[in-house]
Amino acid sequence: MVTVDQDRCCASGQCVLVAPEVFDQREEDGIVVLLVAEPESGLLPRVREAATLCPAAAIVLEEVAS
């Protein structure tokens, strides 16, 4: 499951560049918008990368062991 903290977001847009299927930005201020809270497994590497690249640490990926 992916969560975002819009209060921490600094609108750098790195998440949208890495995983546009999962993240977007509000037009008025560039703050992150989560499109998919539970992305398919094929997108998880890019979601991890987006979380790593986020300068505000506003993205959290909680992976559940199966």
PyMOL commands that set and color helices and strands:
alter all, ss='L'
color gray80, all
select helices_A, chain A and resi 14-18+41-53
alter helices_A, ss='H'
color red, helices_A
select strands_A, chain A and resi 2-4+23-25+32-34+59-61
alter strands_A, ss='S'
color yellow, strands_A
deselect
rebuild
show_as cartoon
